């Protein structure tokens, strides 16, 4: 696939890293910063073009006329929209994806019709990150909560703690503990290493356990991994930018929310737009301010400023002062060691959250959902099975007879709206939605070939 990426910022670079490594992709990146493009070309197998992303002559030089897809990921909504418009009008590019940050654009009815702004798919990192944090707040104790099958199924990552009923026991005892509850442990990470779980695997304290279950059963299964935490009531948010404001607006009807914003005019502006949130002007890393606002009795502190260093520092200070759980917006993978050391409970990576949404529209075959895990080293995907026994390698076959790559498992099947756990003797049928866990994302090409229809098999 010939893919044109506009913008070499954090999201654009992450997209290029993922897509350039996948089989059959030819990636070209456009950016006005020549130094950034040189550095990318040294690291990745990509072509680069220096120039303004929405100029027709720049898009022509970048190969828009031959591109199968254009992904506009610059920091400007307007540039992204115009670039897609030009790609549609001048080059008839088949698929156009744009990063749109402003809710004021997204909410306008009719704006995104082919006759108006011809964008096939819109990606809003702020919206995706806000939703991700909301899920973590709704399921305290989890460090990752991912949706599949239109929300009916969730994949949850939780660290096993003493007090969890399954800790110190084999996985096969799970059905004895919670009879009638269908769940599957998809993966275990121990000391940073992936384990392929089976019934005899012993769950140990501090294991990172990924399990999949119906939405209504999540808390029951979570109690097997750790003692259930009380529902979150008091939330403190550091940073009143797009994400901080969105999160406060989403939570203020059900939680006690305080928001700390360093910029005085911004603090005043958002206080006028929020109804039940207490907006404070100040430094989120100021010990005196945090103590005055009773940080020790807060359930969660979420650092969402534009500075990673401020997020890390303020979260660590809040933790030291007694806040039960702290989260921080962190982009640099090198900083994730702070999470593993216990200084920060949850690191939120906008790049990894956004790339999953992007990959849903890029992957071949009928892939409807992609979630990036473990800093991009693993993936969970939902795909629709097409074809028949003559054209598919999996239709009509029991799960145990499907040649999956090492570390890959089929965990759940959604058939006609019914959610089923995938047992070894479950036979895959046409139009099934299958949810797979891929422990090593380098196996995604092999998985894609496995689920694709192949007429040559006839």
Beta strands, then each sheet from edge to edge (+ up, - down):
strand 1: 2-6
strand 2: 26-31
strand 3: 47-50
strand 4: 69-72
strand 5: 95-99
strand 6: 121-123
strand 7: 142-148
strand 8: 153-159
strand 9: 183-190
strand 10: 193-195
strand 11: 208-214
strand 12: 234-238
strand 13: 256-261
strand 14: 278-281
strand 15: 300-303
strand 16: 325-329
strand 17: 346-348
strand 18: 367-373
strand 19: 378-384
strand 20: 408-415
strand 21: 418-421
strand 22: 433-438
sheet 1: 3+ 2+ 1+ 4+ 5+ 6+
sheet 2: 7+ 8- 11+ 9- 10+
sheet 3: 14+ 13+ 12+ 15+ 16+ 17+
sheet 4: 18+ 19- 22+ 20- 21+
end
